[in-house]
Amino acid sequence: MYFKKGVKRAPVWYNSSTFMPDKKKKLKYKFPQGFLWGTATSAHQIEGGNENNWTEWERQAGHIADGSLSGRACNSWELYKEDIRLVKELHNNAYRFSLEWSRIEPRPGHFDTDALRRYRDLARECRRSGIEPIVTLYHWTQPLWFARQGGWLNKQSPLWFRQYVGRVAKELGRDVTLWCTINEPLIYSYNSYFQGKWPPQAHSFWQFKKVLRNLAKAHKLAYFVLHDASSDCRVGIAKNNQLFESYLDKWFNKLVVTFVSRFWNHSFLNKIQDTLDFIGLNYYFHSVVYVSLRGYVVMNENKKVSDMGWEIFPRGIYETLTELKRYRLPVYILENGLADSHDEQRVDFIQEHLRCVHQAIKEGVDVRGYCHWSLLDNFEWADGFEPKFGLYKVNFKTFERTPRPSAGVYAEIAQNNGF
């Protein structure tokens, strides 16, 4: 059999009384009642055994930085109950995960009932554990048949997506309330069709724009399909928004930065805002832009950086949240995290970002949840297994999950609903 049925589990890092809330201690940063504390994953990055456009691309030499293949990843397809136990041990009341389209619809119009049943069981296991499932329908990977017909460049792609969503809604609609249709449409489109970093490695502004149009259409169709299946559901999108700032206090520089910010942060949301019940924010990046007649440069002070060289800039999550206030919609932070293999910066990262989230809430932004990226070390797309984003360290040979010290800190924050 391809997958191992069992795995040795690392001992839990605390006993039952370690993180009991101290009722005598006043929390400086208390979050609203009912706030969702969670972690986030994506199917291809943790499940293992997928056959999609990304696995096909991985096998071509030179595409993955560390030379790895996703392969069995974290073996979460078999160990999903173990993962939910880890979420529960973190005192989380939410878990964001995605569905692998290629498993569910391996051929056009043919739906795998076993795969659908497994995802339904995953959602129900969350419910049994008191965890709200937040389900993403599209997190970048595609069935091979879809990719070979042009993927999101094909004008039929929104209709194919609607058919897939309709089948999923029929199977999981009773168990899922919070749906995220598409993960980071601009990040995906930019890296795949403009920068040429990810499959299909195109370099075309017009293809980039066309894919964005089709993704917007797909979201709108999915929104109505999901609401037709359940009147109680709430549908949103995971949008990667960034803080853009001008290096020089000059009108031309500031004008360009304003244009870039409006395009990246708001153009897609403006297209679909009538079909949103909430906005999912993914925050990672802060960009300082210098513009001259010779062109532009994006730079940062980079006083603190992650293992991937990404600047750690907590104020950016406050700024991006306050920008979203204009939409008058609930906001769930669906991703925020860093690669930190030695777990030296993660505690400060979490606390500093949450302080900024708390400030945004005080100023009237309707933030209802925070999901840390990620529950587990995983396959980080074109970078392979080298970046370590997990609250839990994963041995990719034995699939043993071991908590990092930061996991205990995040568990205490979630249990106390603040810190």
C-alpha positions as CSV (number, residue, x, y, z in Angstrom):
1,M,0.0,0.0,0.0
2,Y,1.3,3.5,-0.9
3,F,0.5,5.1,2.4
4,K,1.5,4.1,5.9
5,K,-1.5,3.6,8.1
6,G,0.0,4.6,11.4
7,V,2.7,6.8,12.7
8,K,4.5,7.3,16.0
9,R,3.2,10.4,17.6
10,A,5.5,12.8,19.5
11,P,4.5,13.3,23.1
12,V,2.3,16.4,23.9
13,W,4.5,19.2,25.2
14,Y,2.3,20.1,28.1
15,N,0.1,18.4,30.7
16,S,-3.6,19.2,31.1
17,S,-3.1,22.0,33.6
18,T,-0.2,23.9,32.0
19,F,-2.2,26.3,30.0
20,M,-5.3,26.8,32.1
21,P,-6.4,30.5,32.0
22,D,-5.3,32.5,35.0
23,K,-8.6,34.3,35.8
24,K,-6.8,36.6,38.3
25,K,-4.5,37.9,35.6
26,K,-5.9,40.6,33.4
27,L,-5.1,40.2,29.8
28,K,-3.8,43.3,28.1
29,Y,-5.0,42.2,24.6
30,K,-8.4,40.6,24.9
31,F,-10.2,39.5,21.7
32,P,-13.9,39.6,21.1
33,Q,-16.1,36.8,22.4
34,G,-16.5,34.1,19.7
35,F,-13.2,35.0,18.0
36,L,-11.9,32.1,15.9
37,W,-8.3,30.9,16.6
38,G,-7.0,28.6,14.0
39,T,-4.2,27.3,11.8
40,A,-4.2,26.9,8.1
41,T,-3.0,24.3,5.6
42,S,-3.5,23.5,1.9
43,A,-4.2,20.1,0.4
44,H,-1.3,19.7,-2.0
45,Q,1.2,20.9,0.6
46,I,0.3,18.3,3.2
47,E,-1.8,15.5,1.8
48,G,0.7,13.5,-0.4
49,G,-0.1,11.3,-3.3
50,N,-1.7,13.9,-5.5
51,E,-1.6,13.8,-9.3
52,N,-2.2,17.3,-10.6
53,N,-0.6,20.0,-12.8
54,W,1.8,20.8,-10.0
55,T,3.1,17.3,-9.4
56,E,3.6,17.0,-13.2
57,W,5.6,20.2,-13.2
58,E,7.7,19.1,-10.1
59,R,9.1,16.2,-12.0
60,Q,10.8,18.4,-14.5
61,A,14.3,19.1,-13.3
62,G,15.2,22.4,-11.9
63,H,11.7,23.6,-10.9
64,I,11.9,23.0,-7.2
65,A,14.7,24.9,-5.3
66,D,15.8,22.1,-3.1
67,G,15.3,19.4,-5.7
68,S,12.5,17.7,-3.8
69,L,9.1,16.3,-5.0
70,S,5.9,16.8,-2.9
71,G,5.5,13.0,-2.9
72,R,3.9,11.9,0.4
73,A,4.3,15.4,1.8
74,C,3.0,15.2,5.5
75,N,0.9,12.1,4.7
76,S,-2.2,14.0,5.9
77,W,-4.5,12.2,3.5
78,E,-4.1,9.2,5.9
79,L,-3.3,11.2,9.1
80,Y,-6.1,13.8,9.0
81,K,-7.5,12.8,12.3
82,E,-4.0,13.2,13.9
83,D,-3.8,16.7,12.4
84,I,-7.2,17.6,13.9
85,R,-6.0,16.3,17.3
86,L,-3.1,18.7,17.0
87,V,-5.4,21.6,16.2
88,K,-7.4,20.7,19.3
89,E,-4.2,20.6,21.4
90,L,-3.5,24.1,20.3
91,H,-6.9,25.1,21.8
92,N,-7.9,26.2,18.3
93,N,-11.6,26.5,17.5
94,A,-11.1,26.8,13.7
95,Y,-9.1,24.9,11.1
96,R,-8.6,26.2,7.5
97,F,-7.9,23.5,5.0
98,S,-8.4,23.1,1.2
99,L,-9.8,20.5,-1.1
100,E,-7.8,18.9,-3.8
101,W,-9.8,19.3,-7.0
102,S,-7.8,16.7,-8.9
103,R,-8.8,14.0,-6.3
104,I,-12.5,15.0,-6.4
105,E,-12.8,15.3,-10.2
106,P,-10.0,13.3,-11.8
107,R,-11.7,13.3,-15.1
108,P,-14.2,15.8,-16.5
109,G,-17.6,15.3,-14.9
110,H,-16.4,12.2,-13.0
111,F,-16.4,12.7,-9.3
112,D,-14.6,10.4,-6.9
113,T,-17.1,9.5,-4.1
114,D,-14.4,8.1,-1.9
115,A,-12.5,11.4,-2.0
116,L,-15.6,13.4,-1.3
117,R,-16.4,11.1,1.6
118,R,-12.9,11.6,3.0
119,Y,-13.3,15.4,2.9
120,R,-16.8,15.1,4.4
121,D,-15.3,13.0,7.2
122,L,-12.6,15.6,7.7
123,A,-15.2,18.4,8.1
124,R,-17.2,16.2,10.5
125,E,-14.2,15.3,12.6
126,C,-13.6,19.1,13.0
127,R,-17.2,19.5,14.1
128,R,-16.9,16.6,16.6
129,S,-13.9,18.3,18.1
130,G,-15.5,21.7,18.4
131,I,-13.5,23.1,15.5
132,E,-15.1,25.3,12.8
133,P,-13.9,24.1,9.4
134,I,-13.0,26.9,7.0
135,V,-12.8,25.2,3.6
136,T,-10.9,26.5,0.5
137,L,-12.1,25.2,-2.8
138,Y,-9.2,26.2,-4.9
139,H,-5.6,26.5,-3.7
140,W,-3.7,26.7,-7.0
141,T,-3.5,23.1,-8.1
142,Q,-5.6,21.8,-11.0
143,P,-6.7,18.4,-12.4
144,L,-4.6,17.4,-15.3
145,W,-7.5,17.5,-17.7
146,F,-8.3,21.1,-16.7
147,A,-4.6,22.2,-17.1
148,R,-4.3,20.5,-20.5
149,Q,-7.3,22.4,-21.8
150,G,-5.7,25.7,-20.9
151,G,-6.6,26.0,-17.3
152,W,-7.8,29.4,-16.3
153,L,-7.1,30.8,-19.8
154,N,-10.0,28.7,-21.2
155,K,-13.2,30.7,-21.3
156,Q,-15.1,27.6,-20.1
157,S,-13.0,27.4,-16.9
158,P,-15.5,29.3,-14.7
159,L,-18.2,26.8,-15.7
160,W,-16.0,23.8,-15.0
161,F,-15.3,25.3,-11.6
162,R,-19.0,25.8,-10.9
163,Q,-19.7,22.1,-11.7
164,Y,-17.0,21.1,-9.3
165,V,-18.2,23.4,-6.6
166,G,-21.8,22.2,-7.0
167,R,-20.8,18.6,-6.4
168,V,-18.7,19.6,-3.3
169,A,-21.5,21.7,-1.9
170,K,-23.9,18.7,-2.3
171,E,-21.6,16.5,-0.3
172,L,-20.2,18.9,2.3
173,G,-22.8,21.6,2.5
174,R,-24.4,20.4,5.8
175,D,-21.0,20.4,7.6
176,V,-19.3,23.5,6.3
177,T,-20.5,27.1,6.9
178,L,-17.4,29.1,6.0
179,W,-16.3,28.7,2.4
180,C,-13.2,30.3,0.7
181,T,-13.6,30.0,-3.0
182,I,-10.1,30.9,-4.2
183,N,-6.7,31.4,-2.5
184,E,-4.7,34.5,-3.4
185,P,-5.8,35.1,-7.0
186,L,-3.2,37.8,-7.7
187,I,-0.3,35.8,-6.2
188,Y,-1.3,32.8,-8.3
189,S,-1.8,34.7,-11.5
190,Y,1.2,36.9,-11.2
191,N,3.6,34.0,-10.5
192,S,2.1,31.7,-13.1
193,Y,1.3,33.9,-16.0
194,F,3.3,37.1,-15.6
195,Q,6.5,36.3,-13.8
196,G,6.7,32.8,-15.1
197,K,7.8,31.3,-11.8
198,W,5.1,28.6,-11.4
199,P,3.3,26.4,-14.0
200,P,2.6,27.0,-16.8
201,Q,5.5,29.6,-16.6
202,A,4.0,32.2,-18.9
203,H,5.3,35.7,-19.4
204,S,2.3,37.7,-20.6
205,F,0.5,40.7,-19.0
206,W,-2.6,39.9,-21.1
207,Q,-2.7,36.3,-20.0
208,F,-2.3,37.5,-16.4
209,K,-5.3,39.8,-16.8
210,K,-7.4,37.1,-18.6
211,V,-6.8,34.6,-15.8
212,L,-7.8,37.2,-13.2
213,R,-11.1,37.8,-15.1
214,N,-11.9,34.1,-15.2
215,L,-11.1,33.7,-11.6
216,A,-13.4,36.5,-10.7
217,K,-16.2,34.9,-12.8
218,A,-15.5,31.6,-11.1
219,H,-15.8,33.1,-7.7
220,K,-19.2,34.7,-8.6
221,L,-20.6,31.4,-9.9
222,A,-19.4,29.5,-6.9
223,Y,-20.9,32.1,-4.6
224,F,-24.4,31.5,-5.9
225,V,-24.0,27.7,-6.1
226,L,-22.9,27.6,-2.5
227,H,-25.8,29.8,-1.4
228,D,-28.3,27.7,-3.4
229,A,-27.0,24.6,-1.5
230,S,-27.2,26.2,2.0
231,S,-28.8,29.4,3.1
232,D,-26.7,29.4,6.2
233,C,-23.3,29.5,4.5
234,R,-20.9,32.4,4.3
235,V,-18.7,32.7,1.2
236,G,-15.5,34.7,0.9
237,I,-12.0,34.7,-0.7
238,A,-8.5,34.6,0.6
239,K,-6.8,37.8,-0.6
240,N,-3.1,38.5,-0.2
241,N,-2.9,42.2,0.5
242,Q,0.4,44.0,1.1
243,L,1.4,47.3,2.6
244,F,3.0,49.5,-0.1
245,E,4.8,52.7,1.0
246,S,6.6,55.4,-0.8
247,Y,10.4,55.7,-0.3
248,L,10.3,59.5,-1.1
249,D,7.7,62.0,0.0
250,K,7.3,63.2,-3.6
251,W,3.9,63.5,-5.4
252,F,5.0,61.3,-8.4
253,N,6.4,58.6,-6.2
254,K,3.3,58.6,-3.9
255,L,1.0,58.6,-7.0
256,V,2.6,55.4,-8.4
257,V,2.5,53.7,-5.0
258,T,-1.2,54.6,-4.7
259,F,-1.9,53.1,-8.1
260,V,0.0,49.9,-7.3
261,S,-1.7,49.5,-4.0
262,R,-5.2,50.0,-5.5
263,F,-4.5,47.5,-8.2
264,W,-2.9,44.8,-6.0
265,N,-5.1,45.2,-2.9
266,H,-8.4,46.3,-4.2
267,S,-9.0,45.7,-8.0
268,F,-10.0,42.1,-7.6
269,L,-12.1,42.7,-4.4
270,N,-13.9,45.5,-6.2
271,K,-14.9,43.1,-9.0
272,I,-16.5,40.6,-6.6
273,Q,-17.6,42.7,-3.6
274,D,-21.3,42.1,-4.3
275,T,-20.6,38.3,-3.9
276,L,-18.7,38.4,-0.7
277,D,-20.0,37.6,2.8
278,F,-16.6,38.1,4.3
279,I,-13.0,38.9,3.3
280,G,-10.2,36.6,4.1
281,L,-6.9,38.4,4.5
282,N,-3.5,36.7,4.0
283,Y,-0.7,39.0,5.1
284,Y,3.0,38.5,4.6
285,F,4.6,41.4,2.7
286,H,5.6,45.1,3.1
287,S,7.0,46.9,0.1
288,V,8.8,50.2,0.0
289,V,8.8,51.6,-3.6
290,Y,11.2,54.0,-5.1
291,V,10.2,55.5,-8.5
292,S,12.3,57.5,-10.9
293,L,12.4,58.1,-14.7
294,R,14.7,55.1,-15.0
295,G,12.1,52.8,-13.5
296,Y,11.2,51.6,-10.0
297,V,12.8,49.6,-7.2
298,V,11.1,47.7,-4.4
299,M,13.1,47.6,-1.2
300,N,12.8,47.2,2.5
301,E,14.9,47.9,5.6
302,N,14.8,44.2,6.4
303,K,15.8,44.7,10.0
304,K,14.2,41.4,10.7
305,V,13.7,38.7,8.1
306,S,12.4,35.1,8.0
307,D,14.4,32.1,6.7
308,M,13.1,33.0,3.3
309,G,14.3,36.5,3.5
310,W,10.8,38.0,3.8
311,E,10.7,41.1,5.9
312,I,8.9,40.8,9.2
313,F,6.8,43.9,9.5
314,P,3.8,43.6,11.9
315,R,2.5,47.1,11.3
316,G,1.6,46.0,7.8
317,I,-1.2,43.8,9.1
318,Y,-2.8,46.7,10.9
319,E,-2.6,48.9,7.8
320,T,-4.0,46.3,5.5
321,L,-6.9,45.6,7.9
322,T,-7.8,49.2,8.2
323,E,-7.8,49.5,4.4
324,L,-10.4,46.7,4.3
325,K,-12.8,48.6,6.6
326,R,-14.2,50.4,3.5
327,Y,-16.0,47.1,2.4
328,R,-18.0,46.9,5.6
329,L,-17.6,43.2,5.8
330,P,-16.3,40.7,8.4
331,V,-12.7,39.9,8.0
332,Y,-11.0,36.6,8.8
333,I,-7.2,36.5,8.8
334,L,-6.7,33.2,6.9
335,E,-2.9,33.2,6.7
336,N,-0.1,34.9,8.6
337,G,3.2,33.2,9.4
338,L,6.9,32.8,8.7
339,A,9.6,30.3,7.8
340,D,11.6,29.9,11.0
341,S,13.4,26.5,11.3
342,H,14.9,27.3,14.7
343,D,11.7,28.7,16.1
344,E,13.6,31.8,17.3
345,Q,11.3,34.5,16.0
346,R,7.8,32.9,15.8
347,V,6.6,33.8,19.3
348,D,7.5,37.5,18.8
349,F,6.0,37.3,15.3
350,I,2.7,36.0,16.5
351,Q,2.4,38.4,19.5
352,E,3.5,41.5,17.5
353,H,1.1,40.8,14.7
354,L,-1.8,40.1,17.1
355,R,-1.1,43.4,18.9
356,C,-1.7,45.1,15.6
357,V,-4.8,43.0,14.9
358,H,-6.1,44.0,18.3
359,Q,-5.5,47.7,17.5
360,A,-7.4,47.4,14.2
361,I,-10.4,45.8,16.1
362,K,-10.4,48.6,18.6
363,E,-10.6,51.1,15.7
364,G,-13.7,49.4,14.2
365,V,-12.4,46.7,11.8
366,D,-14.7,43.7,12.1
367,V,-12.0,41.0,12.5
368,R,-13.5,37.7,13.5
369,G,-10.6,35.2,13.4
370,Y,-6.9,34.6,13.0
371,C,-5.4,31.5,11.3
372,H,-1.7,31.0,11.7
373,W,0.3,29.6,8.7
374,S,0.9,26.8,9.3
375,L,-0.1,23.9,11.4
376,L,2.7,21.7,9.9
377,D,5.9,22.0,8.1
378,N,5.0,21.3,4.5
379,F,5.9,21.4,0.8
380,E,6.3,25.0,0.1
381,W,5.6,25.1,-3.7
382,A,8.7,26.0,-5.8
383,D,10.9,26.1,-2.6
384,G,10.3,22.5,-1.6
385,F,10.6,21.2,1.9
386,E,13.3,23.5,3.1
387,P,11.2,26.4,4.5
388,K,9.8,25.5,7.9
389,F,6.4,27.3,8.5
390,G,4.9,24.8,11.0
391,L,4.0,25.2,14.6
392,Y,4.7,21.4,14.4
393,K,7.9,20.1,13.0
394,V,7.4,17.2,10.6
395,N,9.8,14.3,10.0
396,F,9.1,13.7,6.3
397,K,10.4,10.0,6.5
398,T,8.3,8.9,9.6
399,F,5.7,11.6,9.5
400,E,6.1,12.2,13.2
401,R,4.8,15.6,14.3
402,T,6.7,17.4,17.1
403,P,5.5,20.6,18.6
404,R,7.9,23.6,18.5
405,P,8.0,25.8,21.6
406,S,5.9,28.5,19.8
407,A,3.0,26.0,19.6
408,G,2.6,26.2,23.4
409,V,2.6,30.0,23.3
410,Y,-0.1,30.1,20.5
411,A,-2.1,27.4,22.4
412,E,-2.1,29.6,25.5
413,I,-3.2,32.7,23.5
414,A,-6.1,30.7,21.9
415,Q,-7.2,29.2,25.2
416,N,-7.2,32.6,26.9
417,N,-8.7,34.4,23.9
418,G,-5.9,36.9,24.3
419,F,-2.5,37.6,26.0
